[in-house]
Amino acid sequence: MSTDRSSEPAAHSSFQAHREATRRKVAFLAGTTALLAVLWVAGVAVGSVTYPLADVVTALAQRGPETQQLAVWHVRIPRVLAATIAGGGLAVAGAAMQSVLRNPLGAPYTLGISHAAAFGAAITIAVGTAGLEGGIVMLSMQTIGAFVGAMTATVAILLLVTYREATPETLILTGVAIGSLFSAGLATIQYFATDAQVAEIVYWTFGDVSRASWDEIGLMLVVFLFGLGYFVRNGWNYDVLDAGTETAQSLGVDVSSLRIRGMAIASLLTAVMISFVGIIGFVGLVAPHLVRMTIGGTERFLLPASAVVGAALLVAADVFARTIISPVVLPVGIVTSFLGAPLFLYLTVKGREYW
């Protein structure tokens, strides 16, 4: 009896610690969501021309000067929504890849998928661009080419996982090789392209959230919600996978199938986002690590929090890109690269302390 009684305070303390940790994670998610809402307002109001909040509300009600309504509804809001969805999608893909590969450097950019998308877009630019109508969305040849390129890299990675049972370390090295291969192909296309084509290719690789139309934003949102829903629903499986392959298998988790499906869906997320907004580097790497450093790696909180943080990062980067040398608007991909490179170096030196 004395042993049972002595264990009660320890159990109670453990329960209290768990509840406090959960409360902290919920507070973090709520706080970052509130920050994202503030950034939405800034994204709609601030730019080469800054509108007072009252004018923004008037334009949202479809009143006031027509030029102001057009700027808010057809320029600012689509831009903010595209940044939100693309940032959230890339962050979820990065968090999932890190969990699947059990590697802190797993991300769309480091696995070469982004480079493959750039190569696919460059091919269509070099041979001439044209519109192609498919379903409810008017897709450009650049978008289709980028998607095909990204999925080509994805298939190569999945084949390696399926038939060679590659280790996480091998997959990262494979991603580096794939990125180098497609970068070489991109450089070759640029070498033989005309000056106008080179300029268009370079501009596409910078990344720009203003490209996406309302129809394209709708498609991005559907894919984003599908991917996020899948990973959140399988959060427990990924938590178990973090404990090790043998532990996961002993608990009845089909590790091979889980990894293949996870990589496929994460790569689909990446391919769709990049196809519509161009290359956005490091968001998929930065956002999940910021979340892990703050609230840990529990998947049911990591994935939605990564989505919110990734969205906030890209919206903030876009606002910064529009205002830093106004009225000139920088491509947002330049800003995210400046943000991501120092963190990448930090992860190389100290990242394992919280992983």
C-alpha positions in Angstrom: 0.0 0.0 0.0 2.8 2.4 0.9 4.3 1.8 -2.6 1.0 2.6 -4.3 0.6 5.8 -2.2 4.1 7.0 -2.9 3.5 6.6 -6.6 0.4 8.8 -6.6 2.4 12.2 -6.2 4.7 11.2 -9.1 1.7 10.3 -11.3 0.0 13.5 -10.4 3.1 15.5 -11.1 3.5 13.8 -14.4 -0.1 14.6 -15.3 0.3 18.2 -14.3 3.5 18.5 -16.4 1.7 17.0 -19.4 -1.2 19.3 -19.0 1.1 22.4 -18.7 3.0 21.3 -21.8 -0.3 20.9 -23.7 -1.5 24.3 -22.5 1.8 25.9 -23.7 1.4 24.3 -27.1 -2.2 25.5 -27.5 -1.1 29.0 -26.4 1.7 29.0 -29.0 -0.7 27.9 -31.7 -3.3 30.5 -30.7 -0.6 33.2 -30.5 0.9 32.4 -34.0 -2.6 32.3 -35.5 -3.3 35.8 -34.0 0.0 37.0 -35.4 -1.0 35.6 -38.8 -4.2 37.6 -38.7 -2.3 40.8 -38.0 0.0 40.0 -40.9 -3.0 39.5 -43.1 -4.2 43.0 -42.3 -0.7 44.4 -43.0 -0.5 42.4 -46.2 -3.7 44.0 -47.5 -3.0 47.5 -46.3 0.7 47.9 -46.9 2.6 48.0 -50.2 3.9 50.4 -52.8 0.7 52.3 -51.9 -0.4 52.1 -48.3 -4.0 52.3 -47.5 -5.4 53.3 -44.0 -7.3 50.6 -42.3 -10.6 52.4 -42.8 -10.1 52.5 -46.5 -9.3 48.8 -46.5 -12.6 48.1 -44.7 -14.4 50.3 -47.2 -12.8 48.5 -50.2 -13.7 45.1 -48.6 -17.3 46.3 -48.5 -17.0 47.1 -52.2 -17.4 50.8 -51.7 -15.1 53.7 -52.2 -12.9 54.5 -55.2 -12.9 51.8 -57.9 -9.2 51.7 -58.2 -8.9 51.0 -54.5 -11.4 48.2 -54.7 -9.5 46.6 -57.6 -6.2 46.9 -55.7 -7.6 45.2 -52.6 -9.7 42.5 -54.2 -7.6 41.6 -57.3 -4.1 42.3 -56.1 -3.6 42.4 -52.3 -6.0 39.7 -51.1 -5.0 37.1 -53.7 -1.4 37.8 -52.9 -1.9 37.4 -49.2 -4.0 34.2 -49.7 -1.4 32.7 -52.0 1.4 33.5 -49.5 -0.6 32.0 -46.7 -1.4 28.8 -48.5 2.0 28.3 -50.2 3.8 29.1 -46.9 1.6 26.7 -45.0 1.8 24.0 -47.6 5.6 24.1 -47.9 6.0 24.1 -44.1 3.7 21.1 -43.7 5.6 19.3 -46.4 8.9 20.1 -44.7 7.7 19.0 -41.3 6.4 15.7 -42.8 9.6 15.0 -44.7 11.6 15.6 -41.5 9.4 13.1 -39.6 9.4 10.5 -42.4 13.1 10.7 -42.9 13.9 11.3 -39.3 16.4 13.9 -40.5 16.4 17.6 -39.5 17.5 18.7 -42.9 14.6 17.0 -44.8 12.7 19.6 -46.8 11.5 20.2 -50.3 14.4 22.5 -51.1 17.1 20.1 -49.8 15.6 17.1 -51.5 15.9 18.7 -54.9 12.2 18.9 -55.6 12.3 22.6 -56.0 15.2 22.4 -58.5 13.3 19.9 -60.5 10.3 22.2 -60.7 12.5 25.0 -61.9 13.9 22.8 -64.6 10.5 21.8 -65.8 9.3 25.4 -65.9 12.5 26.5 -67.8 11.9 23.9 -70.5 8.5 25.3 -71.2 9.8 28.8 -71.3 12.6 27.8 -73.7 10.3 26.1 -76.2 7.7 28.9 -75.9 4.8 29.4 -73.5 1.1 29.1 -74.1 -2.1 28.8 -72.1 -3.7 25.4 -71.6 -7.2 25.2 -70.3 -7.9 22.2 -68.1 -11.1 21.9 -66.0 -11.9 24.9 -63.9 -8.3 26.3 -63.9 -6.5 28.0 -66.7 -3.0 26.5 -66.3 0.1 28.0 -68.0 2.6 25.7 -69.6 5.1 26.9 -67.0 2.9 25.6 -64.2 2.4 22.3 -65.9 6.1 22.0 -66.6 7.1 22.8 -63.0 4.6 20.2 -61.7 5.9 17.5 -64.0 9.5 18.3 -63.0 8.7 18.2 -59.3 6.8 14.9 -59.6 9.7 13.4 -61.6 12.1 14.1 -58.7 9.4 12.7 -56.3 9.1 9.5 -58.3 12.9 9.0 -58.3 12.9 9.4 -54.5 10.0 7.1 -54.0 11.5 4.4 -56.2 14.7 4.6 -54.1 12.6 4.2 -50.9 10.5 1.3 -52.3 13.0 -0.9 -54.1 16.2 -0.1 -52.4 14.9 0.6 -48.8 17.2 3.6 -48.6 18.1 5.0 -45.3 17.1 8.6 -44.4 20.8 9.6 -44.8 20.8 8.1 -48.3 17.7 10.0 -49.3 19.2 13.3 -48.2 22.3 12.6 -50.3 20.0 11.5 -53.2 18.2 14.8 -52.9 21.5 16.7 -53.1 22.4 14.7 -56.2 18.9 15.3 -57.8 19.2 19.1 -57.0 22.6 19.2 -58.6 21.4 17.3 -61.7 18.5 19.6 -62.3 20.5 22.7 -61.5 22.9 21.6 -64.2 20.1 21.1 -66.6 18.7 24.5 -65.8 22.0 26.1 -66.4 22.3 24.4 -69.8 18.9 25.7 -70.8 19.8 29.2 -69.8 23.1 28.9 -71.8 21.2 28.2 -75.1 18.1 30.4 -74.4 17.6 33.9 -75.7 18.1 36.9 -73.5 14.3 37.3 -73.0 13.9 33.7 -72.1 16.8 33.8 -69.7 15.2 36.8 -68.0 11.9 35.0 -67.7 13.5 31.8 -66.3 15.5 33.8 -63.7 12.3 35.7 -62.7 10.4 32.4 -62.3 13.1 30.9 -60.1 12.9 33.9 -57.7 9.4 33.0 -56.5 6.5 35.4 -56.5 3.2 35.0 -54.8 1.5 37.5 -57.0 1.3 35.0 -59.9 -1.5 32.9 -58.6 -5.1 33.7 -59.8 -8.2 33.1 -57.8 -8.8 29.7 -59.5 -5.3 28.6 -58.8 -5.5 29.7 -55.2 -8.6 27.5 -54.9 -6.7 24.5 -56.2 -3.8 25.2 -53.9 -6.2 25.4 -50.9 -7.8 22.0 -51.7 -4.4 20.3 -52.0 -3.2 22.0 -48.8 -6.2 20.9 -46.8 -5.9 17.4 -48.1 -2.2 17.2 -47.2 -2.6 18.7 -43.8 -5.6 16.5 -43.0 -3.7 13.4 -43.9 -0.7 14.2 -41.8 -2.7 15.3 -38.8 -4.8 12.2 -39.0 -1.6 10.1 -39.0 0.1 12.1 -36.4 0.3 9.3 -33.8 2.0 7.0 -36.4 4.7 9.7 -37.0 5.2 10.1 -33.3 5.8 6.4 -33.0 8.1 6.5 -36.0 10.2 9.2 -34.2 10.9 6.6 -31.5 12.6 4.4 -34.1 11.7 2.0 -36.9 11.8 -1.2 -34.7 9.6 0.5 -32.1 7.1 1.5 -34.7 6.9 -1.9 -36.2 6.5 -3.5 -32.8 3.4 -1.3 -32.3 1.9 -2.5 -35.6 2.9 0.5 -37.8 3.6 -0.4 -41.5 6.7 1.8 -41.6 7.5 1.3 -45.3 3.9 2.2 -46.4 3.8 5.1 -44.0 7.0 6.6 -45.4 6.0 6.1 -49.1 2.6 7.7 -48.6 4.1 10.5 -46.5 6.8 11.3 -49.0 4.3 11.1 -51.9 1.8 13.5 -50.3 4.5 15.9 -49.1 5.9 16.0 -52.5 2.5 16.6 -54.1 2.1 19.5 -51.7 5.4 20.9 -52.7 4.9 20.4 -56.4 1.5 22.2 -56.4 2.7 25.2 -54.4 5.9 25.7 -56.4 4.1 25.2 -59.7 2.0 28.3 -59.0 4.3 30.6 -57.1 7.8 29.6 -58.2 10.8 28.6 -56.0 10.3 29.6 -52.4 13.4 28.4 -50.6 13.8 27.4 -46.9 10.3 28.0 -45.7 9.8 24.2 -45.5 13.0 24.0 -43.5 12.7 27.1 -41.3 9.1 26.8 -40.0 9.1 23.3 -38.6 12.4 24.0 -36.8 11.1 27.1 -35.2 8.1 25.1 -33.9 10.3 22.3 -32.7 12.5 24.7 -30.8 9.5 26.3 -29.1 7.0 23.5 -28.3 8.7 20.3 -29.2 8.0 17.7 -31.9 4.6 16.2 -31.0 3.1 15.7 -34.4 -0.5 16.7 -33.6 0.8 20.1 -32.6 3.9 20.3 -34.9 2.0 20.0 -38.2 -0.8 22.6 -37.7 1.7 25.0 -35.9 4.2 24.6 -38.7 1.4 25.4 -41.2 0.6 28.6 -39.3 4.2 29.6 -38.8 5.1 28.9 -42.4 2.1 31.0 -43.6 3.1 33.8 -41.2 6.8 33.7 -42.4 5.8 33.9 -46.1 3.2 36.7 -45.6 5.7 38.7 -43.5 8.4 38.1 -46.1 6.1 39.3 -48.8 5.2 42.5 -46.9 8.9 43.1 -46.3 9.6 42.5 -50.0 7.0 45.1 -51.0 8.1 47.8 -48.7 11.9 47.5 -48.2 12.7 49.5 -51.4 9.2 50.7 -52.3 7.9 51.3 -55.0 10.1 48.5 -56.3 8.7 45.1 -55.3 11.3 42.4 -54.6 10.5 38.7 -55.4 9.6 37.1 -52.1 12.0 34.1 -52.8 14.9 36.5 -52.3 13.8 37.4 -48.9 13.1 33.8 -47.8 16.6 32.8 -49.0 18.2 35.5 -46.9 16.1 34.3 -43.9 16.8 30.6 -44.5 20.5 30.5 -45.1 21.6 31.6 -41.6 19.2 29.1 -40.0 20.6 26.4 -42.2 24.1 27.2 -40.9 22.7 27.2 -37.3 21.1 23.8 -37.8 24.4 22.4 -39.0 26.1 23.5 -35.8 23.5 23.3 -33.1 20.3 21.7 -34.5 20.7 18.4 -32.7 20.2 20.0 -29.3 16.5 20.2 -29.7 15.8 17.5 -32.3 
